[in-house]
Amino acid sequence: MSGFPEFNYRGNELFVESVPLRKIAETFGTPCYVYSRSALTKAYQKFETAFAGRDHLICYAVKANSNIAILNLFAQLGSGFDIVSGGELQRVLQAGGDPGKTVFSGVGKSRAEMQLALNADILCFNVESEAELITLNEVAQAMGKIAPVSLRVNPDVDAKTHPYISTGLKENKFGIPASAAASIYQSAHQYSNIRFTGLDCHIGSQLTELGPFMQAGEKMLQLLNTLQSQGLEIEHLDLGGGLGIRYAHETPPTIENYVASLCAGTQHIKQRLLIEPGRSLVGNSGILLTRIEYLKHTSARNFAIVDAAMNDLMRPALYDAYHEILPVINNRAELRKYQVVGPVCETGDFLGHDREFAVETGDLLSVMSAGAYGMSMSSNYNTRPRAAEIMVDQDKTYVIRQRETIDQLIASEQTLPQ
Ligand code: LLP
């Protein structure tokens, strides 16, 4: 058993739904990302089912995986979107996503991005500073539009996650302190082209406990109460994303428990609840498939040198993140401990340390839980074309992104005049 329902061994061979990963490698080459449509759909439906009866909107955080096919799948399931750039907005629109269900997060929105989003009539801007609010008001005024706004409040809560992805402490660059937010809401009349519609927070990513969500929720409810007592009409409460997944031995709350707790904590308010999940929708729905180019045995260590690298999956190098790595064919005899590394010229280029398995040169490995922040954080470092992306739907496979070519990579570059 792999522990991931749609990614399972049949006999000695690892499958995605009904397709052997070996066959995907033969047909499409490696490295490639492989996703399960069923896993994506089930994750989304777990959220929806858990919210049943509560006025809510799930805004998938596009940054986790922005492939148009995945956005389109979620759009068809009824999802809204959380975007952080004009580029992500364009993807959502192209994927058939509803701008009326789209919120725009991020600390540094440009005027051009604000214009795009105002033109598209998005649901809400999650504004992170007074300076941004002033700019948005100006941009909206020039366009003769009213910008719907939530202030992103920094609730000063410790998310107890990796410091690089913890965002809700007062020393982080994100959000506005609750007290400052209250006074900005009160000065609403100063902003002719802003309509305050919501209240927003997001405290971090890969949270494995409910506590910090609940603490942040409490603070948001207090602020909501203050604003309402001052006569402000707030339509929605956006509690951000952040629910963790199991990469190794973590035991994060289930989607059901997480949503049930949010609903229980906000039972007494009438506002619509928004959440912005990314990782918990896509993380365990995708893997990175890679082939062993060489095995290298030294007196100190054994290396499995594979054809995927830190440019394909940056999380191990950037956060020292753990991804389980499974052999696609599991019938070899000689068990050894390997350093799974890529071809990039840095010692930080690894996918896993001290992994024990029996493999031979040419074998395939599956890097698990790579559906979130895998492809979307990939780069062309070392002039490596980015991997292909494949979607499996039962016994069918679809290329949802062609492997990049080197010609595409260098097409927009030019030499200086002689
Ligand atoms: N909303 C906002 C405003 C965010 O900044 C994020 C993620 C999310 C929602 C979605 O959070 P999720 O449900 O995925 O935890 N690259 C890192 C994760 C960065 C998360 C950034 N913000 C990683 O690979 O772990």
Boltz pocket constraint, residues with backbone or C-beta under 6 A from the ligand:
constraints:
  - pocket:
      binder: B
      contacts: [[A, 61], [A, 64], [A, 82], [A, 105], [A, 106], [A, 165], [A, 202], [A, 204], [A, 205], [A, 206], [A, 240], [A, 241], [A, 242], [A, 243], [A, 276], [A, 277], [A, 278], [A, 279], [A, 280], [A, 315], [A, 319], [A, 372], [A, 373], [A, 377]]
      max_distance: 6.0
